[in-house]
Amino acid sequence: MSFRELSAWVMGVLLCVTGADYLKTYLAAAQADGGAPPPLELFMPYAGVVVVASIIAQIVLAALAPKDADRPPDERERPLLWRAGHWAGLVQGGLCVAAVLYVGHSGNSAILFHLVVGGLIVSQIVEYALQIVFLRAGA
Amino acid sequence: MIGRKPLPITNRVAAYRERHGAMSQAALAEAIGVSRQTVVAIEKGHYSPSLETAFRIARLFEVGVEDVFGWEER
């Protein structure tokens, strides 16, 4: 497994775990408050955990393979990573538009933040998944 | 991979590696500035390298580009 694929696995799993935790926290708080979207402050620790865990994961990966971590994507990897980012961007855009349409339809603007953050998490997971698929298919 | 269409560009990179003191894929990758996975993909015929990389490989083995790479209609 290449360094780039390993990195995508680690970051993908990290986002799946933290994203699931975000969803769990949201659902628990919304249920406790009669279905109303919970306040944003409740999710501040989430952002901190994601950033710190990502930094730690990248440090560990770089320590395991310092040469590979230092090497920029080569001519084969660049278009594959670009293609993964392209599709993830479309997913994110689509989910954001869907979120805005939902808010416009339901009139529940408090949920917009959570829908956009959810879309961002999903699109990042899609990007890492596509990186793995494309890197494997192209090798 | 099943269903992968073979590329028309053939290569003898693995053979030249062997002739070059059984050079490893990792060593070749490092010498020409790509990942080991890219060397694997080139040798398997799954990826056609850029002209620059093809020249780097040929120069490393001290042969012409057409000695390493060929064209085969499929």
Backbone of each chain as ProteinMPNN parsed JSONL, in Angstrom:
{"seq_chain_A": "MSFRELSAWVMGVLLCVTGADYLKTYLAAAQADGGAPPPLELFMPYAGVVVVASIIAQIVLAALAPKDADRPPDERERPLLWRAGHWAGLVQGGLCVAAVLYVGHSGNSAILFHLVVGGLIVSQIVEYALQIVFLRAGA", "coords_chain_A": {"N_chain_A": [[0.849, -1.197, 0.0], [0.57, 2.178, -0.919], [2.049, 5.239, 0.391], [0.365, 7.419, 0.066], [-2.111, 6.223, -0.258], [-2.388, 4.94, 2.187], [-2.459, 7.168, 3.845], [-4.875, 8.291, 2.965], [-6.649, 6.305, 3.808], [-6.326, 6.451, 6.614], [-7.136, 9.114, 7.17], [-9.71, 9.03, 6.132], [-10.967, 7.1, 7.766], [-10.708, 8.399, 10.196], [-12.349, 10.651, 9.77], [-14.782, 9.358, 9.371], [-15.253, 8.231, 11.896], [-15.229, 10.513, 13.612], [-17.219, 11.96, 12.342], [-19.419, 10.306, 12.693], [-19.633, 10.526, 15.421], [-20.279, 13.215, 15.629], [-22.81, 13.172, 14.436], [-24.141, 11.521, 16.233], [-24.014, 13.068, 18.564], [-25.493, 15.259, 17.696], [-28.049, 14.115, 17.178], [-28.723, 13.166, 19.725], [-28.789, 15.541, 21.207], [-30.745, 16.96, 19.814], [-32.93, 15.321, 20.2], [-33.267, 15.528, 22.935], [-34.084, 18.092, 23.075], [-36.575, 18.262, 21.987], [-36.484, 17.911, 19.201], [-35.447, 20.196, 18.067], [-32.743, 21.902, 16.356], [-29.539, 21.548, 17.853], [-27.512, 23.911, 19.841], [-24.676, 25.673, 18.366], [-22.364, 25.797, 19.893], [-22.093, 23.405, 21.148], [-20.723, 21.854, 19.421], [-18.193, 22.762, 19.162], [-15.988, 21.426, 20.455], [-15.781, 19.283, 18.715], [-14.676, 20.274, 16.312], [-12.126, 20.961, 17.232], [-11.151, 18.454, 18.047], [-11.077, 17.082, 15.59], [-9.162, 18.577, 14.149], [-6.847, 18.357, 15.805], [-6.56, 15.544, 15.957], [-6.153, 14.975, 13.247], [-3.707, 16.251, 12.779], [-2.036, 14.806, 14.512], [-2.289, 12.258, 13.354], [-1.125, 12.703, 10.838], [1.468, 13.371, 11.604], [2.333, 10.955, 12.737], [2.171, 9.274, 10.484], [4.047, 10.532, 8.832], [6.321, 10.136, 10.35], [6.588, 7.41, 10.178], [7.112, 7.001, 7.477], [9.143, 8.972, 6.342], [10.4, 9.842, 3.921], [8.551, 9.281, 1.876], [6.459, 10.843, 2.777], [7.405, 13.329, 2.358], [7.587, 13.564, -0.332], [6.196, 15.067, -3.197], [3.03, 14.531, -4.962], [3.369, 12.353, -7.767], [3.599, 12.265, -11.431], [1.682, 10.36, -12.195], [0.026, 10.16, -9.989], [-0.962, 12.748, -9.542], [-3.146, 13.537, -11.454], [-5.033, 11.655, -10.606], [-5.544, 12.275, -7.94], [-6.52, 14.817, -8.328], [-8.853, 14.247, -9.758], [-10.33, 12.864, -7.824], [-10.706, 14.921, -5.987], [-12.206, 16.628, -7.57], [-14.671, 15.227, -7.964], [-15.456, 15.007, -5.3], [-15.816, 17.672, -4.702], [-18.019, 18.259, -6.286], [-19.913, 16.672, -5.006], [-19.988, 17.925, -2.522], [-20.912, 20.476, -3.281], [-23.416, 19.779, -4.348], [-24.688, 18.748, -2.052], [-24.725, 21.03, -0.465], [-26.412, 22.723, -1.936], [-28.707, 21.158, -1.805], [-29.13, 21.322, 0.939], [-29.696, 24.052, 1.277], [-32.028, 24.235, -0.24], [-33.639, 22.559, 1.259], [-33.804, 23.956, 3.667], [-35.052, 26.261, 2.74], [-37.474, 25.165, 2.048], [-38.423, 23.992, 4.406], [-38.211, 26.029, 6.239], [-36.642, 26.017, 8.44], [-34.086, 27.414, 9.527], [-32.075, 27.099, 11.37], [-30.949, 24.658, 11.145], [-29.312, 24.681, 9.011], [-26.5, 25.132, 9.271], [-25.621, 22.705, 10.377], [-26.294, 20.932, 8.352], [-24.656, 21.811, 6.265], [-22.091, 21.432, 7.381], [-22.257, 18.685, 7.721], [-22.422, 17.943, 5.03], [-19.896, 18.734, 4.211], [-18.286, 16.98, 5.687], [-19.128, 14.523, 4.616], [-18.39, 14.872, 1.918], [-15.617, 15.035, 2.151], [-15.035, 12.482, 3.081], [-15.854, 11.063, 0.845], [-13.953, 12.017, -0.966], [-11.53, 10.92, 0.069], [-12.158, 8.213, -0.139], [-12.441, 7.948, -2.915], [-9.862, 8.612, -3.698], [-8.478, 6.368, -2.763], [-9.691, 4.367, -4.337], [-9.083, 5.252, -6.982], [-6.256, 5.385, -6.916], [-5.665, 2.71, -6.5], [-6.821, 1.522, -8.747], [-5.312, 2.612, -10.729], [-2.82, 1.517, -10.496]], "CA_chain_A": [[0.0, 0.0, 0.0], [1.398, 3.382, -1.006], [1.889, 6.185, 1.492], [-0.804, 8.264, -0.193], [-3.31, 5.418, -0.003], [-2.457, 4.759, 3.645], [-2.893, 8.462, 4.395], [-6.305, 8.438, 2.663], [-7.35, 5.381, 4.71], [-6.295, 6.976, 7.986], [-7.967, 10.32, 7.242], [-11.094, 8.615, 5.884], [-11.476, 6.446, 8.984], [-10.794, 9.462, 11.215], [-13.539, 11.458, 9.497], [-15.964, 8.515, 9.598], [-15.452, 8.094, 13.342], [-15.612, 11.809, 14.192], [-18.505, 12.328, 11.732], [-20.454, 9.515, 13.379], [-19.767, 11.119, 16.755], [-21.01, 14.474, 15.406], [-24.209, 12.817, 14.18], [-24.691, 10.99, 17.487], [-24.2, 14.221, 19.463], [-26.6, 16.062, 17.15], [-29.325, 13.42, 17.368], [-29.015, 13.119, 21.16], [-29.153, 16.886, 21.658], [-32.018, 17.321, 19.181], [-33.989, 14.528, 20.848], [-33.47, 16.076, 24.273], [-34.69, 19.423, 22.958], [-37.823, 18.154, 21.23], [-36.268, 17.925, 17.745], [-34.837, 21.456, 17.596], [-31.288, 21.784, 16.161], [-28.793, 21.964, 19.055], [-26.661, 25.094, 19.65], [-23.39, 25.402, 17.71], [-21.286, 25.67, 20.895], [-21.989, 21.996, 21.497], [-19.882, 21.168, 18.445], [-16.843, 23.351, 19.16], [-14.962, 20.406, 20.717], [-15.652, 18.422, 17.529], [-13.704, 20.887, 15.388], [-10.808, 20.833, 17.865], [-10.736, 17.037, 18.005], [-10.745, 16.733, 14.199], [-7.894, 19.228, 13.779], [-5.735, 17.765, 16.571], [-6.392, 14.142, 15.544], [-5.568, 14.976, 11.895], [-2.285, 16.607, 12.901], [-1.342, 13.66, 15.12], [-2.253, 11.174, 12.353], [-0.146, 13.048, 9.799], [2.807, 13.288, 12.215], [2.658, 9.525, 12.864], [2.419, 8.762, 9.129], [5.311, 11.105, 8.353], [7.413, 9.502, 11.104], [6.718, 6.039, 9.678], [7.697, 7.022, 6.119], [9.486, 10.392, 6.127], [10.719, 10.122, 2.517], [7.293, 9.289, 1.113], [5.639, 11.971, 3.23], [8.027, 14.554, 1.837], [7.54, 13.556, -1.797], [4.92, 15.532, -3.751], [2.443, 13.533, -5.868], [4.069, 12.293, -9.06], [2.783, 12.511, -12.634], [0.545, 9.434, -12.244], [-0.865, 10.405, -8.856], [-1.587, 14.088, -9.596], [-4.497, 13.569, -12.034], [-5.948, 10.812, -9.831], [-5.942, 13.053, -6.764], [-7.333, 15.919, -8.826], [-10.165, 13.696, -10.117], [-11.028, 12.585, -6.559], [-11.11, 16.227, -5.453], [-13.254, 17.157, -8.449], [-15.945, 14.577, -7.645], [-15.816, 15.37, -3.922], [-16.311, 19.05, -4.771], [-19.387, 18.203, -6.818], [-20.751, 16.117, -3.931], [-20.164, 18.983, -1.518], [-21.792, 21.498, -3.865], [-24.772, 19.216, -4.436], [-25.261, 18.652, -0.704], [-24.988, 22.4, 0.006], [-27.625, 23.185, -2.625], [-29.818, 20.401, -1.214], [-29.352, 21.862, 2.287], [-30.361, 25.361, 1.132], [-33.399, 23.965, -0.699], [-34.373, 21.987, 2.393], [-34.075, 25.046, 4.621], [-36.065, 27.107, 2.1], [-38.762, 24.459, 2.041], [-38.902, 23.733, 5.775], [-38.171, 27.27, 7.021], [-35.851, 25.753, 9.641], [-32.738, 27.884, 9.162], [-31.094, 26.714, 12.395], [-30.332, 23.368, 10.807], [-28.453, 24.877, 7.836], [-25.094, 24.943, 9.644], [-25.337, 21.272, 10.55], [-26.377, 20.279, 7.041], [-23.454, 22.171, 5.49], [-20.959, 20.716, 7.99], [-22.451, 17.277, 7.359], [-22.049, 17.823, 3.619], [-18.44, 18.851, 4.144], [-17.718, 15.72, 6.192], [-19.418, 13.469, 3.624], [-17.59, 15.085, 0.705], [-14.23, 14.685, 2.46], [-14.959, 11.012, 3.116], [-15.937, 10.652, -0.567], [-12.657, 12.317, -1.593], [-10.536, 9.927, 0.49], [-12.554, 6.921, -0.708], [-12.127, 7.973, -4.351], [-8.387, 8.562, -3.807], [-8.085, 4.961, -2.604], [-10.159, 3.622, -5.519], [-8.324, 5.663, -8.177], [-4.85, 4.993, -6.778], [-5.589, 1.255, -6.687], [-7.167, 1.186, -10.133], [-4.267, 3.117, -11.624], [-1.509, 0.92, -10.188]], "C_chain_A": [[0.888, 1.252, 0.0], [1.112, 4.319, 0.171], [0.611, 7.001, 1.312], [-2.108, 7.511, 0.086], [-3.492, 5.212, 1.501], [-2.97, 6.033, 4.31], [-4.393, 8.663, 4.17], [-7.142, 7.528, 3.564], [-7.466, 5.971, 6.108], [-7.234, 8.182, 8.118], [-9.444, 9.986, 7.022], [-11.719, 7.997, 7.122], [-11.671, 7.487, 10.087], [-12.07, 10.291, 11.015], [-14.825, 10.659, 9.686], [-16.291, 8.447, 11.095], [-15.934, 9.423, 13.946], [-16.961, 12.287, 13.617], [-19.652, 11.588, 12.395], [-20.705, 10.086, 14.773], [-20.559, 12.428, 16.686], [-22.502, 14.172, 15.265], [-24.883, 12.333, 15.462], [-24.995, 12.13, 18.454], [-25.395, 15.053, 19.013], [-27.943, 15.409, 17.474], [-29.721, 13.39, 18.847], [-29.486, 14.473, 21.66], [-30.501, 17.316, 21.084], [-33.175, 16.589, 19.843], [-34.32, 15.097, 22.224], [-34.212, 17.408, 24.235], [-35.93, 19.396, 22.072], [-37.648, 18.292, 19.73], [-35.644, 19.197, 17.216], [-33.335, 21.267, 17.401], [-30.531, 22.297, 17.381], [-27.912, 23.183, 18.775], [-25.282, 24.716, 19.096], [-22.268, 25.154, 18.71], [-21.033, 24.203, 21.26], [-20.977, 21.275, 20.607], [-18.474, 21.758, 18.327], [-15.769, 22.29, 19.44], [-14.731, 19.505, 19.506], [-14.581, 18.967, 16.588], [-12.279, 20.731, 15.931], [-10.277, 19.417, 17.769], [-10.305, 16.645, 16.595], [-9.386, 17.306, 13.816], [-6.717, 18.544, 14.48], [-5.478, 16.326, 16.132], [-5.766, 14.058, 14.148], [-4.075, 15.274, 11.953], [-1.493, 15.432, 13.464], [-1.194, 12.524, 14.093], [-1.193, 11.46, 11.287], [1.277, 12.976, 10.336], [3.25, 11.819, 12.304], [3.0, 8.938, 11.491], [3.766, 9.256, 8.6], [6.502, 10.475, 9.068], [7.659, 8.083, 10.602], [7.413, 6.003, 8.312], [8.055, 8.46, 5.751], [9.763, 10.751, 4.671], [9.448, 10.253, 1.679], [6.433, 10.487, 1.485], [6.13, 13.278, 2.617], [7.859, 14.694, 0.32], [6.19, 14.078, -2.306], [4.332, 14.464, -4.668], [3.17, 13.531, -7.209], [3.085, 12.428, -10.222], [1.582, 11.578, -12.753], [-0.475, 9.77, -11.165], [-1.626, 11.723, -8.972], [-2.98, 14.085, -10.224], [-5.51, 12.732, -11.257], [-6.464, 11.572, -8.609], [-6.843, 14.216, -7.179], [-8.755, 15.425, -9.13], [-10.985, 13.397, -8.854], [-11.543, 13.899, -5.955], [-12.245, 16.837, -6.256], [-14.619, 16.562, -8.091], [-16.404, 14.917, -6.231], [-16.372, 16.792, -3.889], [-17.736, 19.1, -5.291], [-20.356, 17.671, -5.757], [-21.044, 17.206, -2.902], [-21.123, 20.071, -2.031], [-23.231, 21.028, -3.916], [-25.45, 19.17, -3.077], [-25.573, 20.043, -0.142], [-26.26, 22.951, -0.641], [-28.844, 22.48, -2.039], [-30.162, 20.95, 0.165], [-30.11, 23.187, 2.215], [-31.813, 25.166, 0.694], [-34.251, 23.418, 0.451], [-34.771, 23.077, 3.378], [-35.147, 25.977, 4.053], [-37.44, 26.485, 2.157], [-39.323, 24.329, 3.452], [-38.965, 25.005, 6.624], [-37.351, 27.134, 8.295], [-34.384, 26.134, 9.374], [-31.666, 27.453, 10.159], [-30.358, 25.427, 12.024], [-29.313, 23.507, 9.663], [-26.983, 24.595, 8.145], [-24.751, 23.46, 9.698], [-25.377, 20.522, 9.216], [-25.128, 20.565, 6.208], [-22.221, 21.464, 6.055], [-21.046, 19.227, 7.654], [-22.043, 17.022, 5.915], [-20.545, 17.88, 3.43], [-17.768, 17.548, 4.589], [-17.909, 14.608, 5.154], [-18.53, 13.636, 2.386], [-16.114, 14.758, 0.94], [-14.038, 13.172, 2.496], [-14.992, 10.465, 1.69], [-14.585, 10.877, -1.245], [-11.606, 11.263, -1.219], [-10.858, 8.557, -0.105], [-12.181, 6.865, -2.194], [-10.604, 7.957, -4.582], [-7.919, 7.113, -3.733], [-8.448, 4.165, -3.861], [-9.305, 3.962, -6.743], [-6.866, 5.233, -8.099], [-4.688, 3.483, -6.991], [-5.834, 0.881, -8.141], [-6.046, 1.584, -11.089], [-2.915, 2.493, -11.398], [-1.36, -0.469, -10.799]], "O_chain_A": [[1.818, 1.376, 0.796], [0.089, 4.21, 0.847], [-0.127, 7.244, 2.266], [-3.075, 8.079, 0.594], [-4.605, 5.299, 2.021], [-3.803, 5.986, 5.215], [-5.102, 9.141, 5.056], [-8.211, 7.922, 4.03], [-8.541, 5.993, 6.707], [-8.026, 8.261, 9.057], [-10.321, 10.582, 7.646], [-12.849, 8.32, 7.489], [-12.664, 7.462, 10.814], [-12.78, 10.591, 11.975], [-15.842, 11.207, 10.11], [-17.445, 8.587, 11.502], [-16.914, 9.458, 14.691], [-17.743, 12.934, 14.313], [-20.719, 12.154, 12.634], [-21.842, 10.126, 15.244], [-21.387, 12.719, 17.549], [-23.344, 14.822, 15.884], [-26.029, 12.678, 15.748], [-26.055, 12.176, 19.078], [-26.204, 15.495, 19.828], [-28.856, 16.062, 17.977], [-30.891, 13.563, 19.19], [-30.442, 14.567, 22.429], [-31.301, 17.952, 21.769], [-34.257, 17.147, 20.027], [-35.48, 15.147, 22.63], [-34.868, 17.807, 25.197], [-36.287, 20.41, 21.473], [-38.565, 18.744, 19.045], [-35.335, 19.278, 16.027], [-32.701, 20.555, 18.18], [-30.848, 23.371, 17.894], [-27.594, 23.467, 17.62], [-24.785, 23.611, 19.317], [-21.335, 24.401, 18.43], [-19.924, 23.816, 21.627], [-20.44, 20.231, 20.977], [-17.669, 21.318, 17.506], [-14.751, 22.248, 18.749], [-13.62, 19.02, 19.292], [-13.703, 18.237, 16.128], [-11.351, 20.411, 15.188], [-9.109, 19.198, 17.451], [-9.297, 15.962, 16.416], [-8.556, 16.612, 13.229], [-5.721, 18.196, 13.846], [-4.329, 15.924, 15.953], [-4.945, 13.177, 13.888], [-3.277, 14.636, 11.266], [-0.419, 15.098, 12.964], [-0.133, 11.912, 13.973], [-0.453, 10.562, 10.885], [2.193, 12.571, 9.62], [4.392, 11.485, 11.988], [3.978, 8.206, 11.342], [4.525, 8.497, 7.997], [7.565, 10.298, 8.474], [8.794, 7.606, 10.598], [8.196, 5.098, 8.025], [7.366, 9.093, 4.951], [9.403, 11.841, 4.225], [9.287, 11.186, 0.894], [5.764, 11.075, 0.636], [5.354, 14.207, 2.391], [7.974, 15.787, -0.235], [5.145, 13.579, -1.888], [5.057, 13.574, -5.113], [3.541, 14.587, -7.722], [1.895, 12.673, -10.021], [0.569, 11.951, -13.345], [-1.682, 9.68, -11.386], [-2.782, 11.819, -8.56], [-3.921, 14.579, -9.603], [-6.7, 13.047, -11.243], [-7.651, 11.525, -8.285], [-7.798, 14.558, -6.482], [-9.736, 16.094, -8.803], [-12.19, 13.647, -8.819], [-12.675, 13.971, -5.476], [-13.135, 17.483, -5.702], [-15.599, 17.29, -7.933], [-17.597, 15.095, -5.987], [-17.297, 17.081, -3.13], [-18.559, 19.877, -4.808], [-21.478, 18.161, -5.628], [-22.182, 17.386, -2.469], [-22.017, 20.52, -1.314], [-24.153, 21.769, -3.576], [-26.627, 19.505, -2.948], [-26.562, 20.22, 0.57], [-27.085, 23.572, 0.03], [-29.88, 23.101, -1.803], [-31.335, 21.038, 0.527], [-31.043, 23.422, 2.983], [-32.716, 25.842, 1.189], [-35.423, 23.767, 0.595], [-35.903, 23.125, 3.858], [-36.036, 26.428, 4.775], [-38.447, 27.179, 2.296], [-40.517, 24.522, 3.683], [-39.691, 25.052, 7.616], [-37.361, 28.031, 9.139], [-33.559, 25.283, 9.041], [-30.48, 27.443, 9.829], [-29.273, 25.151, 12.537], [-28.553, 22.581, 9.382], [-26.301, 23.909, 7.383], [-23.742, 23.014, 9.151], [-24.596, 19.599, 8.984], [-24.607, 19.679, 5.53], [-21.397, 20.954, 5.295], [-20.04, 18.591, 7.342], [-21.401, 16.018, 5.609], [-19.985, 17.167, 2.597], [-16.819, 17.076, 3.964], [-16.983, 13.854, 4.853], [-17.986, 12.66, 1.87], [-15.436, 14.263, 0.04], [-13.034, 12.644, 2.018], [-14.263, 9.531, 1.358], [-14.123, 10.029, -2.008], [-10.88, 10.771, -2.083], [-9.96, 7.826, -0.523], [-11.668, 5.853, -2.671], [-10.124, 7.36, -5.546], [-7.081, 6.677, -4.521], [-7.639, 3.397, -4.383], [-8.856, 3.065, -7.457], [-6.297, 4.773, -9.089], [-3.707, 3.032, -7.583], [-5.142, 0.028, -8.698], [-5.861, 0.961, -12.134], [-1.943, 2.891, -12.039], [-0.32, -1.107, -10.636]]}, "seq_chain_B": "MIGRKPLPITNRVAAYRERHGAMSQAALAEAIGVSRQTVVAIEKGHYSPSLETAFRIARLFEVGVEDVFGWEER", "coords_chain_B": {"N_chain_B": [[-6.125, -5.971, -13.293], [-9.524, -6.78, -13.93], [-10.951, -6.436, -17.144], [-9.466, -4.258, -17.871], [-8.271, -2.199, -20.403], [-5.62, -2.972, -22.514], [-2.706, -0.938, -22.819], [-1.266, 0.662, -25.704], [1.419, 1.145, -25.564], [4.338, -0.542, -25.012], [6.793, -1.931, -22.742], [10.176, -2.475, -21.556], [11.087, -2.223, -19.041], [11.342, -3.704, -16.647], [13.065, -5.743, -17.459], [15.372, -4.3, -18.109], [15.944, -3.299, -15.609], [16.694, -5.582, -14.257], [19.0, -6.206, -15.712], [20.512, -4.095, -14.96], [22.055, -4.576, -12.633], [20.168, -5.908, -11.045], [18.41, -3.936, -10.138], [16.267, -2.426, -7.753], [12.684, -1.803, -7.715], [12.02, 0.315, -6.11], [14.435, 1.715, -5.967], [14.752, 2.482, -8.63], [12.488, 4.084, -8.863], [13.105, 6.151, -7.095], [15.338, 7.192, -8.381], [14.308, 8.267, -10.734], [12.398, 9.968, -9.855], [9.701, 9.315, -9.17], [6.882, 7.569, -7.625], [7.155, 4.276, -6.094], [4.952, 2.77, -6.713], [4.194, 3.85, -9.12], [6.227, 3.042, -10.808], [5.708, 0.303, -10.718], [3.193, 0.313, -11.967], [3.926, 1.205, -14.511], [5.597, -0.892, -15.378], [3.773, -3.001, -15.424], [2.287, -2.219, -17.502], [0.101, -0.669, -17.108], [0.159, 2.011, -16.956], [1.199, 4.675, -18.945], [4.189, 6.33, -19.097], [5.135, 9.841, -18.826], [6.771, 11.724, -21.446], [9.069, 12.855, -20.457], [9.654, 11.292, -18.173], [10.016, 8.848, -19.449], [12.343, 9.384, -20.912], [14.07, 9.841, -18.77], [14.206, 7.288, -17.634], [15.323, 5.827, -19.774], [17.782, 7.144, -20.063], [18.927, 6.594, -17.621], [19.395, 3.863, -17.838], [21.157, 3.975, -19.84], [20.472, 3.738, -22.564], [18.55, 4.037, -25.645], [15.324, 5.682, -25.91], [13.549, 4.18, -27.432], [14.56, 1.689, -27.121], [13.71, 0.914, -24.679], [10.968, 1.483, -24.605], [8.121, 0.624, -26.586], [5.792, 0.375, -29.367], [2.741, -1.161, -29.767], [0.199, -2.254, -31.718], [-3.04, -2.93, -30.593]], "CA_chain_B": [[-7.549, -5.675, -13.052], [-10.38, -7.357, -14.955], [-11.579, -5.46, -18.023], [-8.589, -3.137, -18.178], [-7.846, -2.213, -21.791], [-4.157, -2.844, -22.542], [-2.209, 0.268, -23.481], [-0.445, 0.281, -26.865], [2.852, 1.34, -25.294], [4.944, -1.655, -24.278], [8.084, -1.509, -22.179], [11.088, -3.515, -21.069], [11.702, -1.613, -17.854], [11.721, -4.758, -15.683], [14.245, -6.438, -17.999], [16.536, -3.41, -17.959], [16.258, -3.233, -14.171], [17.436, -6.8, -13.945], [20.331, -6.077, -16.304], [21.209, -3.008, -14.268], [22.4, -5.041, -11.277], [18.926, -6.244, -10.325], [17.962, -2.706, -9.452], [14.914, -2.572, -7.203], [11.679, -0.839, -8.203], [12.114, 1.503, -5.256], [15.635, 2.46, -6.363], [14.448, 3.115, -9.916], [11.516, 5.154, -8.589], [13.842, 7.266, -6.483], [16.261, 7.765, -9.369], [13.597, 9.035, -11.768], [11.509, 10.933, -9.194], [8.28, 8.933, -9.074], [6.662, 6.606, -6.538], [7.379, 2.872, -6.478], [3.704, 2.29, -7.315], [4.167, 4.292, -10.516], [7.117, 2.112, -11.531], [4.944, -0.953, -10.834], [2.146, 0.533, -12.98], [4.589, 1.274, -15.823], [6.056, -2.243, -15.744], [2.603, -3.84, -15.726], [1.624, -1.681, -18.689], [-1.141, -0.001, -16.709], [0.362, 3.462, -17.044], [2.231, 5.117, -19.895], [4.84, 7.49, -18.472], [5.324, 11.038, -19.644], [7.988, 11.683, -22.267], [10.196, 13.193, -19.571], [9.981, 10.11, -17.367], [10.549, 7.825, -20.374], [13.751, 9.746, -21.173], [14.839, 9.633, -17.53], [14.43, 5.84, -17.505], [16.264, 5.421, -20.825], [19.122, 7.704, -19.757], [19.451, 5.867, -16.458], [19.897, 2.574, -18.318], [22.121, 4.314, -20.905], [19.982, 3.24, -23.858], [17.598, 4.949, -26.251], [13.937, 5.529, -25.443], [12.896, 3.103, -28.184], [15.035, 0.389, -26.625], [12.929, 0.597, -23.476], [9.533, 1.566, -24.893], [7.712, 0.3, -27.947], [4.381, 0.587, -29.701], [2.148, -2.399, -30.257], [-1.237, -2.092, -31.976], [-3.822, -4.009, -29.951]], "C_chain_B": [[-8.393, -6.188, -14.226], [-10.975, -6.229, -15.799], [-10.702, -4.274, -18.36], [-8.091, -3.249, -19.619], [-6.329, -2.041, -21.847], [-3.729, -1.601, -23.322], [-1.315, -0.145, -24.651], [1.057, 0.425, -26.619], [3.376, 0.182, -24.444], [6.275, -1.177, -23.687], [8.88, -2.704, -21.684], [11.813, -3.004, -19.823], [12.185, -2.696, -16.883], [12.99, -5.475, -16.149], [15.499, -5.582, -17.833], [16.932, -3.258, -16.488], [17.114, -4.417, -13.773], [18.869, -6.706, -14.452], [21.175, -5.057, -15.554], [21.478, -3.416, -12.815], [21.202, -5.349, -10.43], [18.443, -5.055, -9.482], [16.526, -2.883, -8.946], [13.975, -1.526, -7.805], [11.764, 0.461, -7.405], [13.307, 2.375, -5.654], [15.406, 3.184, -7.69], [13.506, 4.303, -9.705], [12.214, 6.395, -8.034], [14.707, 7.981, -7.515], [15.537, 8.63, -10.4], [12.536, 9.964, -11.179], [10.025, 10.618, -9.257], [8.128, 7.958, -7.906], [6.926, 5.188, -7.043], [6.137, 2.318, -7.175], [3.609, 2.699, -8.786], [5.083, 3.42, -11.368], [6.401, 0.778, -11.75], [3.91, -0.817, -11.956], [2.747, 0.589, -14.388], [4.976, -0.136, -16.275], [4.896, -3.164, -16.12], [1.893, -3.384, -16.999], [0.301, -1.011, -18.376], [-1.05, 1.511, -16.832], [1.477, 3.756, -18.035], [2.885, 6.37, -19.336], [4.911, 8.68, -19.421], [6.625, 10.887, -20.438], [9.22, 11.935, -21.391], [10.632, 11.98, -18.744], [10.553, 9.0, -18.236], [12.022, 8.106, -20.676], [14.605, 9.521, -19.932], [15.193, 8.156, -17.371], [15.495, 5.392, -18.519], [17.681, 5.912, -20.523], [19.766, 6.974, -18.584], [20.066, 4.532, -16.892], [20.892, 2.736, -19.473], [21.751, 3.65, -22.238], [19.019, 4.281, -24.439], [16.186, 4.687, -25.756], [13.256, 4.352, -26.145], [13.433, 1.722, -27.827], [14.186, -0.057, -25.432], [11.435, 0.542, -23.796], [9.253, 1.259, -26.357], [6.237, 0.56, -28.144], [3.84, -0.693, -30.303], [0.654, -2.184, -30.452], [-1.985, -3.245, -31.323], [-5.28, -3.934, -30.38]], "O_chain_B": [[-8.005, -6.037, -15.384], [-11.437, -5.215, -15.276], [-11.143, -3.366, -19.066], [-7.55, -4.283, -20.009], [-5.797, -1.079, -21.294], [-4.318, -1.261, -24.348], [-0.674, -1.195, -24.594], [1.869, -0.107, -27.375], [2.925, -0.045, -23.321], [6.808, -0.144, -24.091], [8.342, -3.782, -21.431], [12.983, -3.31, -19.588], [13.297, -2.618, -16.362], [13.874, -5.778, -15.348], [16.559, -6.086, -17.46], [18.111, -3.107, -16.167], [18.109, -4.286, -13.06], [19.821, -7.062, -13.757], [22.402, -5.151, -15.521], [21.158, -2.673, -11.886], [21.202, -5.087, -9.228], [18.122, -5.178, -8.3], [15.679, -3.433, -9.65], [14.414, -0.503, -8.331], [11.603, 1.555, -7.947], [13.214, 3.602, -5.679], [15.804, 4.336, -7.862], [13.693, 5.375, -10.28], [11.947, 7.523, -8.447], [14.799, 9.208, -7.526], [16.094, 9.615, -10.884], [11.85, 10.669, -11.919], [9.192, 11.515, -9.38], [9.113, 7.57, -7.276], [6.923, 4.93, -8.247], [6.237, 1.511, -8.099], [3.019, 1.986, -9.599], [4.756, 3.097, -12.51], [6.477, 0.194, -12.831], [3.766, -1.712, -12.789], [2.155, 0.083, -15.341], [4.715, -0.525, -17.413], [5.017, -3.998, -17.016], [1.011, -4.073, -17.51], [-0.526, -0.807, -19.265], [-2.066, 2.206, -16.813], [2.555, 3.166, -17.973], [2.207, 7.375, -19.121], [4.768, 8.547, -20.637], [7.461, 10.035, -20.136], [10.265, 11.309, -21.566], [11.822, 11.683, -18.632], [11.467, 8.29, -17.817], [12.846, 7.192, -20.695], [15.742, 9.061, -20.036], [16.321, 7.81, -17.02], [16.438, 4.679, -18.174], [18.654, 5.181, -20.706], [20.979, 6.762, -18.552], [21.111, 4.123, -16.387], [21.401, 1.752, -20.01], [22.597, 3.086, -22.932], [18.715, 5.283, -23.793], [15.885, 3.607, -25.247], [12.483, 3.618, -25.53], [12.838, 0.705, -28.185], [13.977, -1.249, -25.211], [10.724, -0.34, -23.316], [10.04, 1.59, -27.243], [5.523, 0.921, -27.209], [4.417, -1.241, -31.242], [-0.079, -1.96, -29.488], [-1.605, -4.405, -31.483], [-6.093, -4.752, -29.949]]}, "name": "protein", "num_of_chains": 2, "seq": "MSFRELSAWVMGVLLCVTGADYLKTYLAAAQADGGAPPPLELFMPYAGVVVVASIIAQIVLAALAPKDADRPPDERERPLLWRAGHWAGLVQGGLCVAAVLYVGHSGNSAILFHLVVGGLIVSQIVEYALQIVFLRAGAMIGRKPLPITNRVAAYRERHGAMSQAALAEAIGVSRQTVVAIEKGHYSPSLETAFRIARLFEVGVEDVFGWEER"}
